């Protein structure tokens, strides 16, 4: 396999299977590492400021390199697809937001990354969608921008735990909905499907046929609110535990 085949995905010899061994194994690894990070949250919280800063910078640079590799390779091999490769999906926007927050040391914005690091990646981790595995750059792109990003969010929270007021949830909810309606306009004008405002991916509909009878906006809104609520309760508990242990 040459370099072009690695980036372009023309010859697929190891096809990806939804909920196959590789897919389930990757989800297991994410859960396992998340549990390990949670078990060691106090140690992570007590790292020196310089160590924490170095770790987050390395994470941000890995995410940035991942995105740059996508666009540089697509232009080199002339396979840039305007319909799918613009950085307008929530997971990619969340990646860029994290990169911006870390590189420019915007610590007051960390609390938003703690939600965006789950909202985009979780659906994509559960419904993994790549043509092939191991032999394809898209496979590693997906791993870094979703699995690695989610775990990095957890790691960042334990190093920089923040109290998250409910107003943060409201602000984020409003911002995401503004983005959603902007994407509706964009998708209508350019015949694209960013933010999945036009339709839920067909392979998901094949798994859950009843979803085609529900308006897309309702599905996405319910999913967004559900994930935000669960993550808020989790962060609230974790931040309280960290503060309690640090006072002992």
C-alpha positions in Angstrom: 0.0 0.0 0.0 1.4 3.4 -1.0 0.9 6.7 0.8 -1.9 7.8 -1.6 -3.9 4.7 -0.9 -3.5 5.3 2.9 -5.1 8.8 2.5 -7.6 8.2 -0.3 -9.2 4.9 0.7 -9.5 3.6 -2.8 -8.4 0.0 -2.1 -10.2 -1.4 1.0 -8.8 -4.7 2.1 -9.9 -4.5 5.8 -13.4 -3.2 5.8 -14.9 -1.7 8.9 -17.9 -3.5 10.5 -20.3 -1.5 12.7 -20.4 -3.2 16.1 -17.8 -5.7 14.9 -14.9 -6.7 17.1 -12.7 -3.6 16.3 -15.6 -1.2 17.0 -16.6 -2.9 20.3 -13.0 -3.2 21.4 -12.4 0.5 20.8 -15.4 1.4 22.9 -14.2 -0.9 25.6 -10.7 0.8 25.6 -12.3 4.2 25.9 -14.4 3.1 28.9 -11.4 1.4 30.5 -9.1 4.5 30.1 -11.9 6.8 31.3 -12.3 4.6 34.5 -8.5 4.7 35.0 -8.5 8.5 34.7 -11.4 8.7 37.1 -9.7 6.5 39.6 -6.6 8.6 39.5 -8.4 12.0 39.4 -6.7 13.2 42.7 -3.2 12.5 41.3 -4.1 14.3 38.1 -5.5 17.3 40.0 -2.3 17.5 42.1 0.1 17.7 39.2 2.2 20.8 39.0 0.9 23.7 36.9 3.7 23.3 34.4 3.0 19.6 34.0 -0.7 20.3 33.4 0.1 23.0 30.9 2.5 20.7 29.0 -0.1 17.9 28.9 -2.9 20.1 27.5 -0.5 21.7 25.0 0.5 18.3 23.7 -3.1 17.2 23.4 -4.0 20.4 21.5 -1.1 20.0 19.2 -2.0 16.4 18.4 -5.6 17.5 17.6 -4.3 20.3 15.5 -1.8 18.0 13.6 -4.7 15.6 13.0 -6.8 18.3 11.4 -4.0 19.7 9.4 -3.1 16.3 8.1 -6.6 15.8 6.9 -6.7 19.0 4.8 -3.1 18.9 3.6 -3.5 15.3 2.4 -6.9 16.0 0.7 -5.4 18.9 -1.3 -2.3 17.0 -2.2 -4.3 14.0 -3.5 -7.2 16.1 -4.8 -9.8 14.2 -2.8 -11.2 17.2 -0.9 -15.0 16.8 -0.6 -16.8 20.1 0.0 -20.0 18.2 1.0 -18.4 16.3 3.9 -14.9 17.7 4.7 -15.5 21.3 5.8 -14.9 21.7 9.5 -18.6 22.2 10.2 -19.5 19.0 12.0 -19.9 19.4 15.7 -17.0 17.0 16.5 -14.6 19.0 14.4 -15.8 22.3 15.6 -15.4 21.0 19.2 -11.8 19.9 18.4 -11.0 23.4 17.0 -12.6 25.0 20.0 -10.5 22.9 22.4 -7.3 23.7 20.4 -8.1 27.5 20.6 -8.9 27.4 24.3 -5.7 25.5 25.1 -3.2 27.3 22.8 -4.5 30.7 23.9 -4.8 29.6 27.5 -8.5 30.6 27.8 -9.1 28.8 31.1 -12.4 30.5 31.7 -13.7 28.6 28.6 -12.7 25.2 29.7 -16.1 24.5 31.1 -17.6 24.6 27.6 -15.0 22.1 26.3 -16.1 19.7 29.1 -19.4 19.3 27.3 -18.3 19.7 23.7 -15.8 16.9 24.2 -18.8 14.6 24.7 -21.6 16.0 22.5 -19.7 15.5 19.2 -17.7 12.3 20.0 -20.2 10.1 21.8 -22.7 9.6 18.9 -19.8 9.1 16.5 -18.0 6.6 18.8 -21.2 4.6 19.2 -22.0 4.8 15.5 -18.5 4.6 14.1 -18.4 5.2 10.4 -15.2 4.7 8.4 -14.6 2.7 5.2 -11.7 0.6 6.5 -9.5 0.1 9.5 -5.8 0.3 10.2 -4.9 0.8 6.5 -6.8 4.1 6.3 -5.9 7.6 7.5 -9.7 8.2 8.1 -9.6 5.5 10.7 -6.9 7.3 12.7 -8.5 10.7 12.0 -11.7 9.3 13.6 -9.9 7.8 16.6 -8.0 11.1 17.4 -10.9 13.5 16.8 -13.4 11.4 18.8 -12.0 8.7 21.1 -8.8 10.6 22.0 -10.6 13.9 22.2 -13.2 12.5 24.6 -10.5 11.0 26.9 -8.5 14.3 26.7 -11.6 16.1 27.9 -11.9 13.9 30.9 -8.1 14.3 31.6 -8.4 18.1 31.3 -11.3 18.2 33.7 -9.5 16.3 36.4 -6.5 18.6 36.0 -8.7 21.7 35.8 -12.0 20.9 37.6 -14.5 23.8 37.3 -17.7 24.4 39.0 -20.3 24.5 36.2 -23.3 26.7 36.8 -26.5 25.9 35.1 -26.3 29.1 33.2 -23.3 27.5 31.3 -25.7 24.8 30.1 -28.2 27.4 29.0 -25.6 29.4 27.1 -24.2 26.3 25.4 -27.6 25.1 24.5 -28.5 28.5 22.9 -25.1 28.7 21.0 -25.5 25.1 19.7 -29.0 25.9 18.5 -27.9 29.1 16.8 -25.2 27.0 15.0 -27.8 24.4 14.2 -30.1 26.9 12.4 -27.2 28.4 10.6 -26.3 25.0 9.4 -29.9 24.5 8.2 -29.4 27.6 6.0 -26.0 26.5 4.8 -27.1 22.9 4.1 -30.1 24.1 2.2 -28.1 26.5 0.1 -25.2 24.1 -0.7 -27.0 20.8 -0.6 -24.9 19.4 2.3 -25.7 17.7 5.6 -23.4 19.3 8.2 -24.8 18.9 11.8 -27.0 16.3 10.2 -29.8 18.9 9.8 -30.9 17.5 6.5 -31.1 13.8 7.5 -29.8 11.3 10.0 -27.1 9.1 8.3 -28.8 6.3 6.4 -26.8 3.5 8.2 -28.3 4.7 11.5 -31.8 4.7 10.1 -31.2 1.1 8.9 -30.5 0.2 12.6 -33.4 2.2 14.0 -36.0 2.5 11.2 -38.5 4.3 13.5 -36.2 7.4 13.5 -37.2 8.2 9.9 -40.7 9.1 11.3 -39.3 11.6 13.7 -38.2 15.1 12.6 -34.4 15.3 12.6 -34.4 18.4 14.8 -36.3 16.6 17.6 -33.9 13.7 17.5 -30.9 16.0 17.7 -32.4 18.2 20.4 -33.3 15.3 22.6 -29.9 13.8 22.2 -28.2 17.1 23.0 -30.2 17.7 26.1 -29.8 14.1 27.3 -26.0 14.1 26.9 -25.6 17.6 28.5 -27.7 16.6 31.5 -25.8 13.3 32.1 -22.4 15.0 31.7 -23.4 17.9 34.0 -24.4 15.5 36.8 -21.2 13.6 36.3 -19.0 16.7 36.4 -20.9 18.1 39.4 -20.2 14.9 41.4 -16.6 14.7 40.3 -15.8 18.3 41.1 -17.4 17.9 44.5 -15.4 14.8 45.3 -12.2 16.5 44.2 -12.8 19.5 46.5 -13.7 17.2 49.4 -10.6 15.1 49.1 -8.4 18.2 48.7 -9.7 19.6 51.9 -8.9 16.4 53.9 
